[in-house]
Amino acid sequence: MKYLALALLFGALASLSDAYCYFKLLKPGLTHCQDETDKTWHPMGSSWRNSACMDCSCDSCCSSYSTPKQFPPDCVSEFNSETCEYIVHKKNNPTELCPIYAAVGM
């Protein structure tokens, strides 16, 4: 039953979120493009995740995470830059996760 509740919560979050993306104009004939954040080079047609947690291709980048905006007042959100995700947990107990009622992104 707990997993069903989590599945419903995540399904509801998908409809409450807005993606953050930007697009880039490409010059014809390029074989590689440069990531604007990391300054790394990538072949045309490839995709990657940069150090700013953006999922990119040569012509666009989109955020790879959602930012929690509404959750219980006794909870806090913390961003994990290694996994590119926010974790919302009880302020006095980091092992107890909290529900997220609304999020922005992804």
One Martini backbone bead per residue (centre of mass of N, CA, C, O) as a GRO file, in nm:
protein
  106
    1MET     BB    1   0.056   0.064  -0.019
    2LYS     BB    2   0.297   0.258  -0.005
    3TYR     BB    3   0.371   0.235  -0.314
    4LEU     BB    4   0.107   0.345  -0.421
    5ALA     BB    5   0.130   0.625  -0.295
    6LEU     BB    6   0.395   0.701  -0.438
    7ALA     BB    7   0.292   0.671  -0.727
    8LEU     BB    8   0.073   0.888  -0.704
    9LEU     BB    9   0.258   1.120  -0.626
   10PHE     BB   10   0.441   1.115  -0.881
   11GLY     BB   11   0.208   1.155  -1.081
   12ALA     BB   12   0.125   1.435  -0.972
   13LEU     BB   13   0.399   1.583  -1.012
   14ALA     BB   14   0.414   1.579  -1.322
   15SER     BB   15   0.164   1.787  -1.351
   16LEU     BB   16   0.318   2.023  -1.160
   17SER     BB   17   0.540   2.057  -1.371
   18ASP     BB   18   0.818   2.251  -1.511
   19ALA     BB   19   1.026   2.296  -1.758
   20TYR     BB   20   1.381   2.363  -1.793
   21CYS     BB   21   1.477   2.524  -2.095
   22TYR     BB   22   1.721   2.545  -2.364
   23PHE     BB   23   1.822   2.686  -2.677
   24LYS     BB   24   2.034   2.630  -2.970
   25LEU     BB   25   2.221   2.755  -3.220
   26LEU     BB   26   2.338   2.607  -3.521
   27LYS     BB   27   2.590   2.543  -3.726
   28PRO     BB   28   2.652   2.433  -4.014
   29GLY     BB   29   2.874   2.143  -4.013
   30LEU     BB   30   2.900   2.038  -3.744
   31THR     BB   31   3.066   1.784  -3.522
   32HIS     BB   32   3.075   1.975  -3.267
   33CYS     BB   33   3.016   2.067  -2.919
   34GLN     BB   34   2.979   2.302  -2.645
   35ASP     BB   35   2.965   2.321  -2.320
   36GLU     BB   36   2.881   2.605  -2.134
   37THR     BB   37   2.973   2.502  -1.848
   38ASP     BB   38   3.228   2.283  -1.891
   39LYS     BB   39   3.377   2.297  -2.180
   40THR     BB   40   3.288   2.050  -2.336
   41TRP     BB   41   3.312   1.808  -2.591
   42HIS     BB   42   3.065   1.704  -2.847
   43PRO     BB   43   2.903   1.510  -3.047
   44MET     BB   44   2.686   1.498  -3.269
   45GLY     BB   45   2.393   1.344  -3.116
   46SER     BB   46   2.457   1.377  -2.832
   47SER     BB   47   2.443   1.312  -2.471
   48TRP     BB   48   2.436   1.493  -2.145
   49ARG     BB   49   2.559   1.561  -1.811
   50ASN     BB   50   2.620   1.824  -1.624
   51SER     BB   51   2.730   2.004  -1.336
   52ALA     BB   52   2.422   2.151  -1.341
   53CYS     BB   53   2.202   1.930  -1.402
   54MET     BB   54   2.202   1.907  -1.722
   55ASP     BB   55   2.032   1.795  -2.004
   56CYS     BB   56   2.216   1.744  -2.307
   57SER     BB   57   2.265   1.884  -2.624
   58CYS     BB   58   2.357   2.067  -2.891
   59ASP     BB   59   2.046   2.222  -2.890
   60SER     BB   60   2.004   2.148  -2.567
   61CYS     BB   61   1.873   2.221  -2.227
   62CYS     BB   62   1.769   2.040  -1.924
   63SER     BB   63   1.645   1.981  -1.646
   64SER     BB   64   1.695   1.692  -1.407
   65TYR     BB   65   1.496   1.842  -1.199
   66SER     BB   66   1.302   1.898  -0.911
   67THR     BB   67   1.146   2.163  -0.722
   68PRO     BB   68   1.038   2.195  -0.422
   69LYS     BB   69   0.742   2.393  -0.294
   70GLN     BB   70   0.549   2.174  -0.141
   71PHE     BB   71   0.553   2.110   0.213
   72PRO     BB   72   0.584   2.044   0.514
   73PRO     BB   73   0.689   2.252   0.780
   74ASP     BB   74   0.869   1.998   0.915
   75CYS     BB   75   1.037   2.037   0.652
   76VAL     BB   76   1.320   1.976   0.423
   77SER     BB   77   1.527   2.078   0.153
   78GLU     BB   78   1.780   1.893  -0.036
   79PHE     BB   79   2.060   1.912  -0.243
   80ASN     BB   80   2.202   1.666  -0.467
   81SER     BB   81   2.472   1.698  -0.686
   82GLU     BB   82   2.529   1.392  -0.753
   83THR     BB   83   2.204   1.314  -0.821
   84CYS     BB   84   2.014   1.550  -0.900
   85GLU     BB   85   1.842   1.593  -0.613
   86TYR     BB   86   1.573   1.623  -0.406
   87ILE     BB   87   1.534   1.610  -0.050
   88VAL     BB   88   1.259   1.537   0.169
   89HIS     BB   89   1.270   1.607   0.523
   90LYS     BB   90   1.289   1.597   0.838
   91LYS     BB   91   1.439   1.819   1.044
   92ASN     BB   92   1.486   1.589   1.292
   93ASN     BB   93   1.483   1.350   1.042
   94PRO     BB   94   1.661   1.246   0.763
   95THR     BB   95   1.517   0.947   0.732
   96GLU     BB   96   1.239   1.108   0.699
   97LEU     BB   97   1.023   1.134   0.462
   98CYS     BB   98   0.841   1.363   0.257
   99PRO     BB   99   0.591   1.510   0.114
  100ILE     BB  100   0.507   1.629  -0.217
  101TYR     BB  101   0.282   1.873  -0.359
  102ALA     BB  102   0.503   2.060  -0.517
  103ALA     BB  103   0.672   2.126  -0.837
  104VAL     BB  104   0.963   2.242  -1.027
  105GLY     BB  105   1.033   2.083  -1.313
  106MET     BB  106   1.116   1.843  -1.558
   0.00000   0.00000   0.00000
